[in-house]
Amino acid sequence: MRTELTNQELLAGDFIQGDETGIPILHGRKNVPQKGVLWVYTNGDHAVFSVTRDKNGDRPETFLQGR
């Protein structure tokens, strides 16, 4: 979960570096692995992590717009 303070600190910095990597997300009672994506955004001092079920290119754009 992202905190608004950390988001504001990242967005106020001189640069933001972002990356994503595929991860398994365990789902249901039987913990069946499904595809997931771990997103990280950092300015070198602070980092924000987000997990989604897709690799939609709108994710970084939405983050940079502060939503």
N, C-alpha and C positions, 0 to 999 in steps of 0.2 A: 504494500500500500504506500502510495506516495504522500508525503506531507507537503502542505502548501508552502511552508517556510523553506524547505529544501528546494522545491521547484523554483521559488522566487530567487534563491541564491544562485542556482544554476543559470537561470535565464538572465540574471543581471551581470553575469561574468563576461569576460572578454571572448571566451570560446566555449563551445560544448562539443564533446566527442561522443558519438553514439555507436553502438554495435548491437548485433543480435546474433543469437545462436540457437539452434534447435535443441530441445530437451524433451524427454518423455514426461507426460503428465498422467499420473495414475488416476483412473476414473472408475467410479462405481464401487460396489461392495467387493468385487473380485480384483480391484485395483488393476484393471486392464490398461496398459499403457497406450496413450494416444499422443499424436504429435502436438507439440507446444513450442513456443518461442519465448526465450528470455531476452528482454531488451535492457540495455544499460546505457545511461546517459551520465557523463561526468565532466567536470571542469578541472579536474586534477585535485581538488580539495574535497568535493562532495560528490556523491553518486546516488542516482535513483534507479531502481530496478522495477521492471514491470513484466508480468507473464501474460501471454495471450495464447489463444489456440490457433492463430493464423499469422502469416508473415505479411500482412497487409501494409503496403507502403504508406498508408495514411497515418500509421502510428507515430513515426517521428514528426511528421507535420503537425499533428494534433498536439504533441508534447511541446513543440517549439511555439505554438500559438497560445500556450498556457492553459489548455483545456484538459 
